[in-house]
Amino acid sequence: MEQSLKDSDNQDTAKLGWRVYLERKVLIMLALGFSSGLPILLVFGTLSFWLREAEVSRTDIGFFSWVALAYGFKWIWSPLIDRFPIPVFSSLLGRRRGWMVFSQLLIIASLCGMALSNPQADLFQLAIFAVIVAFASASQDIVIDAYRIELASERLQAALAAAYMTGYRLAMIMAGAGALAFAALFGSDEAYDVVGWKMAYFIMAGFMLVGLITALCIKEPNIDSSAIDNTERDLRHDLINKGTHPLLARTVAWFYTAAVMPFKDFFNRYGRHALLILVLIGCYRISDVVMGVMANAFYVDMGFTKTQVASVSKVYGVIMTLAGAGLGGIMVSKFGTMRILALGAILSACTNLLFVAFTYMGNSLPMLTTVISLDNLSAGIATAAFITYMSSLTNVAFSATQYALFSSIMLLFPKFIAGFSGVYVDHFGYNTFFFTTAMIGLPVLLLIHLVHKQQPQKEPQASEPS
């Protein structure tokens, strides 16, 4: 019966066709995806371009990328966001929207702090604000991912994921190509000018208003958490009856439902296959993440100007991002998630091999266009499949914590390895580096094959027996 209802939902979505992307909930996720995708490059690739132009060493740039490790550890504080209302904000806006607005305001303030910094004079100050941006951005991701999962029924989840990814990728282009263009416009295109970078980061802080205004206008999702609340209450009363101090009993009961039950639920549903799934999630993006740290530094060393990189990215990058997102969603629906996951892994490795050829061609604008276009197309396809896969693993009863775990693991190992990318390039050169990043992505295909052979998942349960 349940399967027939799912099939009916899928058929309804198929009948809607492209019109499903005009539904209000889908448009909301487009805007929130933009807000979620904007900060990451401002503490990652775009920041690397700024630092390299300011003559910061490649080794320091590589280590600086560890700022983005905040995205890899967000599962640690995700239970807090999942089960704890933030004072004032949550009482005014609701639990999800309260956390959303708070994190967005913190991102805006910290981006302004980065704009007021100069890496040549106060690198440490820039690093502090970058860390705050990363942690606030990771918190925003936690709550937006939870909101997406809770916003609609299964019928709309694929469309929500596609809209979110499209907004996310468009924001990354704005934070990449857009920031470079603004830095060139208000500063110098060929030489380092801190004024241009300051203006670029102030403007990026302004673009965060897209997410802030959306968060203020949307409605709080109505999620039935009574089963979890009852488990927490029963455990608290049981501990008090056994002589535990009421405050300690309340703390232990809250910690169990917020931090233990989400992980216990996941391992109960997937059993011994759970670790294999987590390994796949942790390794899937290693190829493009490690390469991404040095991509902009490579463009600088190849003699490309900010305007050239920005122009190619904002035209071909946008087109290929939209094409990749749309194509990825269609392919996932037609061929299944795991097959497109495998295709995405292959495409990521192949685009990295294009960078190897690029190192021998020198300053070639057509090659730059080809590389950026294919990189965005492959990323769109791979990300569509990956978001769909991770969302399918999530129990809506613990949406924030479980999805935060998956997306944290997705970035933790790749970001750590990426920190050594500058050292590797200094010792072996760009061509060897890009070839290595392509090769380290190939074992992902074996992981996908092994996960695909696992037993079917168990149906998620909202809570467990007391």
C-alpha positions as CSV (number, residue, x, y, z in Angstrom):
1,M,0.0,0.0,0.0
2,E,2.8,2.4,1.0
3,Q,4.7,1.6,-2.2
4,S,1.6,2.3,-4.3
5,L,1.2,5.7,-2.6
6,K,4.8,6.5,-3.4
7,D,4.3,5.5,-7.0
8,S,1.2,7.7,-7.2
9,D,3.2,10.7,-5.8
10,N,5.9,10.1,-8.4
11,Q,3.3,9.9,-11.2
12,D,1.7,13.2,-10.0
13,T,5.1,14.9,-10.1
14,A,5.8,13.5,-13.5
15,K,2.5,15.0,-14.8
16,L,3.4,18.4,-13.4
17,G,6.6,18.3,-15.4
18,W,8.6,21.5,-15.4
19,R,5.6,23.3,-13.7
20,V,6.6,21.8,-10.4
21,Y,9.5,24.3,-10.3
22,L,7.0,27.1,-10.1
23,E,5.4,25.9,-6.9
24,R,5.9,28.3,-4.0
25,K,7.8,25.8,-1.8
26,V,10.3,25.1,-4.7
27,L,10.9,28.8,-5.2
28,I,11.5,29.2,-1.5
29,M,14.3,26.5,-1.6
30,L,15.8,28.3,-4.7
31,A,16.3,31.4,-2.5
32,L,17.4,29.6,0.5
33,G,19.8,27.5,-1.6
34,F,21.3,30.8,-2.8
35,S,21.8,32.0,0.8
36,S,23.4,28.6,1.7
37,G,25.8,28.6,-1.2
38,L,27.1,32.2,-1.0
39,P,29.4,32.0,2.0
40,I,31.5,28.9,1.3
41,L,33.6,30.2,-1.6
42,L,34.2,33.5,0.3
43,V,36.2,31.4,2.8
44,F,37.5,28.9,0.2
45,G,38.2,29.5,-3.5
46,T,37.6,33.2,-3.7
47,L,39.6,33.8,-0.6
48,S,42.4,31.8,-2.1
49,F,42.4,34.1,-5.1
50,W,42.5,37.2,-2.8
51,L,45.3,35.7,-0.7
52,R,47.4,34.7,-3.7
53,E,47.1,38.1,-5.3
54,A,48.2,39.6,-1.9
55,E,51.3,37.4,-2.3
56,V,50.4,35.0,0.5
57,S,52.3,31.8,0.0
58,R,50.6,28.7,-1.6
59,T,51.5,26.7,1.5
60,D,49.7,29.3,3.8
61,I,46.8,29.3,1.4
62,G,46.5,25.6,1.6
63,F,46.5,25.7,5.4
64,F,44.1,28.6,5.3
65,S,41.5,26.3,3.6
66,W,41.2,24.5,6.9
67,V,38.8,27.3,7.9
68,A,36.2,25.5,5.9
69,L,36.6,22.4,8.2
70,A,33.8,24.0,10.2
71,Y,31.4,22.4,7.5
72,G,32.9,19.0,8.4
73,F,32.2,19.3,12.1
74,K,28.7,20.8,12.1
75,W,27.2,17.5,13.2
76,I,28.7,18.2,16.6
77,W,26.3,21.2,17.3
78,S,23.5,20.1,15.0
79,P,21.6,18.4,17.9
80,L,21.5,21.9,19.5
81,I,19.9,23.4,16.4
82,D,17.6,20.4,16.1
83,R,16.1,20.4,19.6
84,F,17.0,23.7,21.3
85,P,15.2,27.0,20.5
86,I,17.6,30.0,20.3
87,P,16.5,32.7,22.8
88,V,14.5,35.6,21.4
89,F,14.8,34.6,17.8
90,S,12.9,31.3,18.2
91,S,10.2,32.9,20.3
92,L,9.6,35.5,17.6
93,L,10.0,33.4,14.5
94,G,9.9,29.7,15.5
95,R,12.7,27.2,16.0
96,R,13.8,26.7,12.4
97,R,13.3,30.3,11.2
98,G,14.9,31.7,14.4
99,W,18.1,29.7,13.9
100,M,18.0,30.6,10.2
101,V,17.8,34.4,10.8
102,F,20.4,34.3,13.6
103,S,23.0,32.5,11.5
104,Q,22.3,34.8,8.5
105,L,22.8,38.0,10.5
106,L,26.1,36.5,11.9
107,I,27.3,35.7,8.4
108,I,26.6,39.3,7.2
109,A,28.4,40.8,10.1
110,S,31.4,38.5,9.7
111,L,31.7,39.1,5.9
112,C,31.8,42.9,6.7
113,G,34.6,42.1,9.2
114,M,36.5,40.3,6.4
115,A,36.0,43.3,4.1
116,L,37.6,45.5,6.7
117,S,40.7,43.2,6.8
118,N,43.9,43.2,4.7
119,P,45.8,40.0,4.4
120,Q,49.1,41.8,3.9
121,A,48.7,43.7,7.2
122,D,46.3,41.7,9.4
123,L,46.1,38.1,8.2
124,F,45.1,36.9,11.7
125,Q,42.1,39.2,11.8
126,L,41.0,38.0,8.4
127,A,41.3,34.4,9.6
128,I,39.2,35.1,12.7
129,F,36.3,36.6,10.7
130,A,36.6,33.8,8.1
131,V,36.3,31.2,10.9
132,I,33.1,32.9,12.2
133,V,31.7,33.0,8.6
134,A,32.4,29.3,8.2
135,F,30.7,28.3,11.5
136,A,27.7,30.6,11.0
137,S,27.4,29.3,7.4
138,A,27.6,25.7,8.6
139,S,24.8,26.4,11.1
140,Q,22.7,28.0,8.4
141,D,23.2,24.8,6.3
142,I,22.0,22.6,9.2
143,V,18.8,24.5,9.6
144,I,18.1,25.0,5.9
145,D,18.6,21.3,5.1
146,A,16.3,20.4,7.9
147,Y,13.7,22.9,6.7
148,R,13.9,21.5,3.2
149,I,13.3,17.9,4.4
150,E,10.4,19.1,6.6
151,L,8.9,21.5,4.1
152,A,7.0,19.1,1.8
153,S,6.0,15.5,1.2
154,E,8.0,13.0,-0.7
155,R,6.3,14.1,-3.9
156,L,8.1,17.5,-3.9
157,Q,11.4,16.4,-2.4
158,A,13.2,15.9,-5.7
159,A,12.1,19.3,-7.0
160,L,13.1,20.9,-3.7
161,A,16.6,19.4,-3.9
162,A,17.0,20.5,-7.5
163,A,15.9,24.0,-6.7
164,Y,18.2,24.1,-3.7
165,M,21.1,22.9,-5.7
166,T,20.5,25.4,-8.5
167,G,20.3,28.3,-6.0
168,Y,23.4,27.0,-4.3
169,R,25.4,26.7,-7.5
170,L,24.3,30.2,-8.7
171,A,25.4,31.6,-5.4
172,M,28.8,30.0,-5.7
173,I,29.1,31.6,-9.1
174,M,28.2,34.9,-7.6
175,A,30.7,34.4,-4.8
176,G,33.3,33.3,-7.3
177,A,32.9,35.1,-10.6
178,G,30.8,37.9,-9.1
179,A,33.3,38.7,-6.3
180,L,36.2,38.7,-8.8
181,A,34.3,41.0,-11.1
182,F,33.5,43.4,-8.3
183,A,37.1,43.3,-7.0
184,A,38.3,44.2,-10.5
185,L,35.7,46.9,-11.0
186,F,36.4,48.7,-7.7
187,G,40.1,48.0,-7.6
188,S,42.6,46.8,-10.2
189,D,42.2,44.0,-12.6
190,E,45.9,43.2,-13.0
191,A,47.5,44.2,-9.7
192,Y,46.6,43.8,-6.0
193,D,44.3,46.5,-4.7
194,V,42.8,45.9,-1.3
195,V,40.0,48.4,-1.9
196,G,38.5,46.3,-4.7
197,W,38.4,43.2,-2.4
198,K,36.9,45.2,0.4
199,M,34.1,46.4,-1.8
200,A,33.6,42.9,-3.2
201,Y,33.1,41.4,0.3
202,F,30.8,44.2,1.3
203,I,28.6,43.5,-1.7
204,M,28.6,39.8,-1.0
205,A,27.4,40.6,2.5
206,G,24.5,42.5,0.9
207,F,23.6,39.5,-1.3
208,M,22.9,37.6,1.9
209,L,19.8,39.7,2.2
210,V,18.2,37.3,-0.3
211,G,18.2,34.5,2.3
212,L,17.4,36.8,5.2
213,I,14.3,38.3,3.6
214,T,13.1,34.8,2.5
215,A,13.5,33.5,6.1
216,L,11.5,36.4,7.4
217,C,8.6,35.8,4.9
218,I,8.3,32.0,5.0
219,K,6.2,29.9,7.5
220,E,7.6,27.7,10.2
221,P,7.1,24.0,9.3
222,N,4.6,22.1,11.3
223,I,6.4,18.9,12.5
224,D,4.9,16.4,15.0
225,S,7.7,15.8,17.5
226,S,5.3,14.4,20.2
227,A,6.9,10.9,20.0
228,I,10.4,12.3,20.7
229,D,9.0,14.7,23.4
230,N,7.3,11.8,25.1
231,T,10.5,9.7,25.0
232,E,12.4,12.6,26.6
233,R,9.7,13.2,29.2
234,D,9.5,9.5,30.1
235,L,13.3,9.2,30.4
236,R,13.4,12.3,32.6
237,H,10.7,11.0,35.0
238,D,12.4,7.6,35.1
239,L,15.7,9.2,36.1
240,I,14.0,11.4,38.8
241,N,12.2,8.3,40.2
242,K,15.6,6.6,40.5
243,G,16.9,9.5,42.6
244,T,18.6,11.6,39.9
245,H,18.7,15.4,40.5
246,P,15.9,17.0,38.4
247,L,18.3,19.3,36.5
248,L,20.7,16.5,35.7
249,A,17.8,14.2,34.7
250,R,16.5,16.9,32.4
251,T,19.9,17.4,30.8
252,V,20.5,13.7,30.3
253,A,17.1,13.1,28.8
254,W,17.5,16.1,26.4
255,F,21.0,14.9,25.4
256,Y,19.7,11.4,24.7
257,T,16.9,12.5,22.4
258,A,18.9,15.2,20.7
259,A,22.3,13.6,20.3
260,V,22.0,9.9,20.7
261,M,18.6,8.9,19.2
262,P,19.4,10.4,15.7
263,F,22.6,8.3,15.3
264,K,21.0,5.3,16.9
265,D,18.1,5.5,14.5
266,F,20.5,5.6,11.5
267,F,22.6,2.6,12.6
268,N,19.4,0.6,13.6
269,R,18.0,1.1,10.0
270,Y,21.2,0.3,8.1
271,G,23.0,-2.1,10.5
272,R,26.5,-3.1,9.4
273,H,26.1,-1.3,6.1
274,A,25.9,2.0,7.9
275,L,29.7,2.4,8.1
276,L,30.1,1.7,4.4
277,I,27.5,4.3,3.6
278,L,29.4,6.9,5.7
279,V,32.7,6.0,4.0
280,L,31.1,6.6,0.6
281,I,29.7,10.0,1.8
282,G,33.1,10.9,3.2
283,C,35.0,10.2,0.0
284,Y,32.5,11.0,-2.8
285,R,33.6,14.7,-3.3
286,I,37.3,14.3,-2.5
287,S,38.4,14.7,-6.1
288,D,36.8,18.1,-6.7
289,V,37.2,19.5,-3.2
290,V,41.0,18.9,-3.1
291,M,41.4,20.3,-6.6
292,G,39.2,23.3,-5.8
293,V,41.6,24.9,-3.3
294,M,44.3,25.4,-5.9
295,A,42.1,26.1,-8.9
296,N,42.0,29.9,-8.5
297,A,45.6,30.0,-7.4
298,F,46.4,28.1,-10.6
299,Y,44.5,30.7,-12.7
300,V,46.5,33.5,-11.1
301,D,49.8,31.7,-11.7
302,M,48.8,31.1,-15.3
303,G,48.4,34.9,-15.9
304,F,44.6,35.2,-16.1
305,T,43.1,38.4,-14.8
306,K,40.1,38.6,-12.4
307,T,37.9,39.9,-15.2
308,Q,38.8,36.9,-17.5
309,V,38.0,34.3,-14.9
310,A,34.9,36.2,-13.8
311,S,33.6,36.6,-17.3
312,V,34.0,33.0,-18.2
313,S,32.4,31.8,-14.9
314,K,29.4,34.1,-15.0
315,V,28.5,33.2,-18.5
316,Y,29.5,29.6,-19.2
317,G,29.5,28.7,-15.5
318,V,25.9,29.8,-15.0
319,I,24.7,28.1,-18.2
320,M,26.4,24.8,-17.5
321,T,25.4,24.9,-13.8
322,L,21.7,25.2,-14.8
323,A,22.2,22.5,-17.4
324,G,23.9,20.2,-15.0
325,A,21.2,20.7,-12.3
326,G,18.4,20.0,-14.7
327,L,20.1,17.1,-16.4
328,G,21.1,15.6,-13.1
329,G,17.5,15.7,-11.8
330,I,16.2,14.1,-15.0
331,M,18.9,11.4,-15.0
332,V,18.3,10.5,-11.4
333,S,14.6,10.1,-12.0
334,K,15.2,8.0,-15.2
335,F,18.2,5.9,-14.2
336,G,18.3,5.9,-10.4
337,T,20.4,7.6,-7.9
338,M,23.3,5.1,-7.6
339,R,24.0,5.1,-11.4
340,I,24.2,8.8,-11.5
341,L,26.4,8.9,-8.4
342,A,28.8,6.7,-10.3
343,L,28.6,8.9,-13.4
344,G,29.3,12.0,-11.3
345,A,32.4,10.4,-9.8
346,I,33.7,9.6,-13.3
347,L,33.0,13.1,-14.6
348,S,34.8,14.7,-11.6
349,A,37.9,12.7,-12.3
350,C,37.7,13.5,-16.0
351,T,37.4,17.2,-15.5
352,N,40.5,17.2,-13.2
353,L,42.4,15.5,-16.0
354,L,41.5,18.5,-18.2
355,F,43.4,20.6,-15.8
356,V,46.4,18.5,-16.4
357,A,46.2,19.3,-20.1
358,F,45.6,22.9,-19.2
359,T,49.0,23.1,-17.5
360,Y,50.8,22.3,-20.8
361,M,48.7,24.7,-22.9
362,G,49.6,27.9,-21.0
363,N,47.4,31.0,-20.9
364,S,44.6,29.9,-23.2
365,L,41.2,31.5,-22.8
366,P,39.3,28.9,-24.9
367,M,40.8,26.2,-22.6
368,L,39.8,28.2,-19.5
369,T,36.2,28.3,-20.9
370,T,36.2,24.6,-21.6
371,V,37.5,23.6,-18.2
372,I,35.1,25.9,-16.2
373,S,32.1,24.9,-18.3
374,L,32.7,21.1,-18.0
375,D,33.6,21.5,-14.3
376,N,30.2,23.2,-13.6
377,L,28.3,20.7,-15.7
378,S,29.8,17.7,-14.0
379,A,29.4,19.2,-10.5
380,G,25.7,19.9,-11.3
381,I,25.1,16.3,-12.3
382,A,27.0,14.8,-9.4
383,T,25.5,17.1,-6.8
384,A,21.9,16.4,-7.9
385,A,22.5,12.7,-7.3
386,F,24.4,13.2,-4.1
387,I,21.8,15.5,-2.4
388,T,19.1,13.0,-3.4
389,Y,21.0,10.1,-2.0
390,M,21.8,11.8,1.3
391,S,18.2,13.0,1.7
392,S,16.9,9.5,1.2
393,L,19.0,8.3,4.1
394,T,17.4,10.9,6.5
395,N,14.6,10.2,9.0
396,V,12.4,13.3,9.1
397,A,12.1,12.9,12.9
398,F,15.8,13.8,13.1
399,S,16.3,15.7,9.9
400,A,18.7,18.4,11.1
401,T,21.1,16.2,13.0
402,Q,21.2,13.3,10.5
403,Y,21.6,15.4,7.4
404,A,24.2,17.5,9.2
405,L,26.1,14.3,10.0
406,F,26.0,13.3,6.3
407,S,27.0,16.7,4.9
408,S,29.7,17.0,7.6
409,I,31.3,13.7,6.7
410,M,31.0,14.7,3.0
411,L,33.5,17.5,3.6
412,L,35.5,16.6,6.6
413,F,38.1,14.2,5.1
414,P,38.3,16.1,1.7
415,K,38.8,19.5,3.4
416,F,41.5,18.0,5.7
417,I,43.4,16.6,2.7
418,A,42.9,19.8,0.8
419,G,44.9,21.7,3.5
420,F,48.1,20.0,2.2
421,S,47.4,20.9,-1.5
422,G,49.7,24.0,-1.4
423,V,52.5,21.9,-0.1
424,Y,52.0,19.3,-2.8
425,V,51.9,21.9,-5.6
426,D,55.1,23.5,-4.3
427,H,56.9,20.1,-4.4
428,F,55.5,18.5,-7.5
429,G,53.9,21.2,-9.6
430,Y,50.3,21.7,-10.8
431,N,50.3,19.0,-13.5
432,T,51.1,16.2,-11.0
433,F,48.7,17.7,-8.5
434,F,45.7,17.7,-10.9
435,F,46.5,14.1,-12.0
436,T,46.6,13.0,-8.4
437,T,43.3,14.6,-7.6
438,A,41.7,12.7,-10.5
439,M,43.1,9.4,-9.4
440,I,42.1,9.7,-5.8
441,G,38.5,10.0,-6.9
442,L,38.4,6.7,-8.8
443,P,38.1,4.4,-5.7
444,V,34.7,6.0,-5.1
445,L,33.3,3.9,-7.9
446,L,34.1,0.7,-5.9
447,L,32.4,2.2,-2.8
448,I,29.3,3.0,-4.9
449,H,29.2,-0.6,-6.2
450,L,29.5,-2.1,-2.7
451,V,26.8,0.2,-1.2
452,H,24.5,-0.6,-4.2
453,K,24.7,-4.3,-3.3
454,Q,23.7,-3.7,0.4
455,Q,20.4,-4.9,1.7
456,P,17.3,-2.6,1.3
457,Q,17.0,0.0,4.1
458,K,14.5,-0.4,6.9
459,E,11.6,2.0,7.2
460,P,12.5,4.9,9.4
461,Q,10.8,5.2,12.7
462,A,10.0,8.5,14.4
463,S,11.0,7.2,17.8
464,E,11.9,4.1,19.7
465,P,10.1,2.2,22.5
466,S,10.7,3.6,25.9
